[in-house]
Amino acid sequence: MVKTKTLHARALDSREVLITQSPEPGHLQDGKYTVTVPHATGVCLTLNR
């Protein structure tokens, strides 16, 4: 099971951010998980067995 949290910022030097959690956990496929990270954001992945 893969849970993601995404950090959304207006710009790279922004002091205001919004952190959203994925609505549903994802799953690895063939040992891989793909996520798109837009400009000025970050992602935290949590892997559970």
N, C-alpha and C positions, 0 to 999 in steps of 0.2 A: 504494500500500500504506500502511495506517495501523497503527501499533503504539501500544498504550496501556499506561501504567503508572498504577495507582490507589493513592492513599495512603489508608489506612484508620486512623482515630483514634476512640477511644471518646468524646471530647468535643472541642470547639473549643480548649480550653486544655490538652489532653492532651500529655504529654511522650513518650509511647510511641506509636509508629505502626508500621504494617506496610505495606510497598510490594509490590504484586503486579503481575506483568507479564501481559498478555493471552496466553492459550495459543496463539492463532493471529492473524496479522495480519488486519485488516479491509480493506475497499475503499470508496472513495468511490462514491456513487451520485448521478448528476447533479451532481457537484461538492460533495456534502454528506456528512457523516458524523455520525451521532447517537450520543450517549453519555449515560447517566444518571449523575448525580453525587449520591450520597446525602449526608445531613447529616454534617458534620464530616469530609469527605474532600476530596481533590483529584485532578486527573487531568493527566497529561502526555501529549500527543499528539506522535508523530513521523511526519511525512509523507515518503515516499520516492517518487520517480518510477520 
